[in-house]
Structures are given as structure tokens and as C-alpha cells.
Amino acid sequence: MVSFTKLFTLGLIAALTEASSKRGAAYNDASLVKTLTSGKSTPVSWSYNWAQEADGTMPSGVKFVPMLWGTGSVSTWTSAVEKALSGGSTHILGFNEPDMTSQADMSASSAATLYKKYITPYGDRATLISPAVTSSENSGQGLSWFKTFMGDCKSCNISALAVHWYGGSFAQLESFMTEAISTAGQYDIDEVWLTEFALDADTNGISDAATAKTFLEKAIDWLDSHPKVGGYAYFYTANGYLLTSGSVNSVGDVYVASSSSGSGSGSGSSSSSSTKSTKTTTTTKTKTATATKTAKATSAKTTEAKTTATKAATTSKVVKTVTSTKKVTKTVTASGAAKTA
């Protein structure tokens, strides 16, 4: 006969595993995902690289999530997403920050048209996630852009809202996520995926490990325990961030540790609602952090001109300058349909 203590322990372990299965690895170098998760009973269960293909082999138990970055990537999308789904991918990410001129830069209407054409058809084979919008509070950006998009995408079969956040404190993150969860609920969307997040001070690499660890501990506990959060990925799996000189650093140790919370629902399911909180941040802020980041993605075979960027026709490295707080602004300074923060 199995003792009550053993049953309780097994149940607690299962709850912790389920909750922490939300955690993902955002990366440019696939080998670093293995470094992040090797030798540990890791809670990291999914990964993405702002691209259509993994560009490497993921560790056992880590599923790659393909992204259709923007309009310049559609020509290679069908073959790439078919490959990803055949390889075990269970989710698909929509466009990357279409609300920002320096990123995918798409009107809500055109994004809805392309989403329905290229992503919605896979709704019976994968969980479809919305385009990832920023935490900008400017008109026509962030959640405002998403609301307009959903007005044109009622039949898109979207199951989760993707958002990005950069700011000054955990309290600001909690406030934004609460608003995002409330917004998603208005469209009967049960989950929110936070696919980029970090403190402003850490967008160019960890500036203070102690501060970053404290922030991550609070964020992970909240994200794991909230039933409406389907997944999240810290920015990001790279040297200077979660790793140092090719090894997991103290901040990375916090990220791959088991959560202290055991009340989350895990990726792909949710059951309760959330109350919208009052925002604690102002609409427009002076940027406090500037970062130069690199990202690799599968690009389109045709070149598309942008007002602030040129998206090239081959897979290439992209260098981006990021200034961020509540309002996130990014500038592409190299070719390629790719992304980091």
C-alpha cells in the first residue's frame, strides 16, 4: 500500500513539473540551449530563435517552436513549418513585433490577412499563438495593435496571445501581464505567452547579477503559478545573459532551477480568470537602456524595403539596437528577417 506521504510527494513533484513546463529558451546558438539544460532536471521544455527552423538539434524534452517572423519570410514558411511539425513541434508563433517599425512592421489588417493565409491552416495540428506585441502604451502599438488585429482576425483560431516586456521592476511586469491576460480574455483567448522579458538594465547583458536573480525569482514564481500564463522565455540564452564564457552563470542557475510554486497549470491549459490591475507605469518614458543584440533567422528569398530596415533574401545575422522600458523601440542595422529583443 502506498503511503499518504509518498502520494503527496509524488503529487507535489508532478505539480512542480507541470508548472515549470512553461519555461522556454530564446536563443541564437542552438548549442547553448544544450549548455543551459545539460546535467540538470531542467524545467525548460520549449525553445525558439525568432526563426522558422531550429538551426540545430534541441536537447531531449525541449520542443522547438517555429516563428513566421514577418512578410519577408513567407516564401520559405510552408516547407519549414511542415518540417517543424513533423519533428514534433506543437506550437506556432506569429509575427515578431509587427507593432514596431523596426521589427516586422505590419499593419493589423495586413497581419491578419497573412496570419489567416499562412498560420491558421495549421490550427488542427498545432496550438496557434498570436503575433508577439510589445509592452508599448503608444496608440497603435502593443495591446492596442493586438486589439485591432483581433478585430480583423476573428476566424484565425488563435489560442494564445504573445507579448514582450522590458521594464524597471517585477511590479511593472506583473501589472503588464495582468493587463495582457485581461485583454486576451476579451477575445476568449485563455493563455498569454511572454516570449521576451528582462529588466531594462539587462537588455545589453546582465548588469547586476544580484538584482537580476531577485527579479527572475519573483517573475518565475508568478509566471509558473498563474494559470493563464502558457509559456515564457527570458531574454536570453546567450553569453552575457544566462551564460558566461559558455557556462551557465548564477542568473542562469536561477532560470533553470525548479520553481517554488506548485499551483500553475503548465503550458497548454488554463482554467481561471484574472483581475485587471491598475498600471503603475507611465505611458511614455525616457529610455534607460541601450543594447546591441544579434539574432539569426530564416529569411525570405525576396528583398523587402522597410522605412527603417532592409529585410534580406538569405539567412543572415541581424544586429539590432534596442532601447527599452515600457515603450520598446528597436532599430535593425543589418539585413535578415530575424529578431532579438
Secondary structure as the mmCIF struct_conf table of DSSP 4:
data_model
#
loop_
_struct_conf.conf_type_id
_struct_conf.id
_struct_conf.beg_label_comp_id
_struct_conf.beg_label_asym_id
_struct_conf.beg_label_seq_id
_struct_conf.end_label_comp_id
_struct_conf.end_label_asym_id
_struct_conf.end_label_seq_id
HELX_RH_AL_P HELX_RH_AL_P1 PHE A 4 SER A 20
TURN_TY1_P TURN_TY1_P1 SER A 21 LYS A 22
STRN STRN1 ARG A 23 TYR A 27
BEND BEND1 ASN A 28 ASP A 29
HELX_RH_AL_P HELX_RH_AL_P2 ALA A 30 THR A 37
TURN_TY1_P TURN_TY1_P2 SER A 38 GLY A 39
BEND BEND2 LYS A 40 LYS A 40
STRN STRN2 TRP A 46 TYR A 48
BEND BEND3 TRP A 50 GLU A 53
BEND BEND4 ASP A 55 GLY A 56
HELX_LH_PP_P HELX_LH_PP_P1 THR A 57 PRO A 59
TURN_TY1_P TURN_TY1_P3 SER A 60 GLY A 61
STRN STRN3 LYS A 63 PHE A 64
STRN STRN4 MET A 67 MET A 67
BEND BEND5 GLY A 70 GLY A 70
HELX_RH_3T_P HELX_RH_3T_P1 THR A 71 THR A 76
HELX_RH_AL_P HELX_RH_AL_P3 TRP A 77 SER A 86
TURN_TY1_P TURN_TY1_P4 GLY A 87 GLY A 88
STRN STRN5 HIS A 91 ILE A 92
STRN STRN6 LEU A 93 LEU A 93
STRN STRN7 ASN A 96 ASN A 96
TURN_TY1_P TURN_TY1_P5 PRO A 98 ASP A 99
BEND BEND6 MET A 100 MET A 100
TURN_TY1_P TURN_TY1_P6 THR A 101 ALA A 104
HELX_RH_AL_P HELX_RH_AL_P4 ALA A 108 TYR A 118
TURN_TY1_P TURN_TY1_P7 ILE A 119 ILE A 119
HELX_RH_3T_P HELX_RH_3T_P2 THR A 120 TYR A 122
TURN_TY1_P TURN_TY1_P8 GLY A 123 ARG A 125
BEND BEND7 ALA A 126 ALA A 126
STRN STRN8 THR A 127 VAL A 133
BEND BEND8 ASN A 138 ASN A 138
TURN_TY1_P TURN_TY1_P9 SER A 139 GLY A 140
BEND BEND9 GLN A 141 GLN A 141
HELX_RH_AL_P HELX_RH_AL_P5 GLY A 142 ASP A 152
TURN_TY1_P TURN_TY1_P10 LYS A 154 SER A 155
BEND BEND10 CYS A 156 CYS A 156
STRN STRN9 ALA A 160 GLY A 167
BEND BEND11 GLY A 168 GLY A 168
HELX_RH_AL_P HELX_RH_AL_P6 PHE A 170 GLY A 185
TURN_TY1_P TURN_TY1_P11 GLN A 186 ASP A 188
STRN STRN10 GLU A 191 LEU A 199
HELX_RH_3T_P HELX_RH_3T_P3 ASP A 200 ASP A 202
TURN_TY1_P TURN_TY1_P12 THR A 203 ASN A 204
BEND BEND12 GLY A 205 GLY A 205
BEND BEND13 SER A 207 SER A 207
HELX_RH_AL_P HELX_RH_AL_P7 ALA A 209 SER A 225
TURN_TY1_P TURN_TY1_P13 PRO A 227 LYS A 228
STRN STRN11 VAL A 229 THR A 237
BEND BEND14 ALA A 238 ALA A 238
STRN STRN12 ASN A 239 ASN A 239
TURN_TY1_P TURN_TY1_P14 GLY A 240 LEU A 242
STRN STRN13 LEU A 243 THR A 244
TURN_TY1_P TURN_TY1_P15 SER A 245 GLY A 246
STRN STRN14 SER A 247 VAL A 248
HELX_RH_AL_P HELX_RH_AL_P8 SER A 250 VAL A 256
BEND BEND15 ALA A 257 ALA A 257
HELX_LH_PP_P HELX_LH_PP_P2 SER A 258 SER A 259
BEND BEND16 SER A 260 SER A 260
TURN_TY1_P TURN_TY1_P16 SER A 267 GLY A 268
HELX_LH_PP_P HELX_LH_PP_P3 THR A 275 LYS A 279
BEND BEND17 THR A 281 THR A 281
BEND BEND18 THR A 283 THR A 284
STRN STRN15 THR A 290 ALA A 297
BEND BEND19 LYS A 301 THR A 302
STRN STRN16 GLU A 304 ALA A 305
BEND BEND20 THR A 307 THR A 308
STRN STRN17 THR A 310 LYS A 311
BEND BEND21 ALA A 313 THR A 314
STRN STRN18 SER A 316 SER A 324
BEND BEND22 THR A 325 LYS A 327
STRN STRN19 VAL A 328 VAL A 332
BEND BEND23 ALA A 334 ALA A 337
#
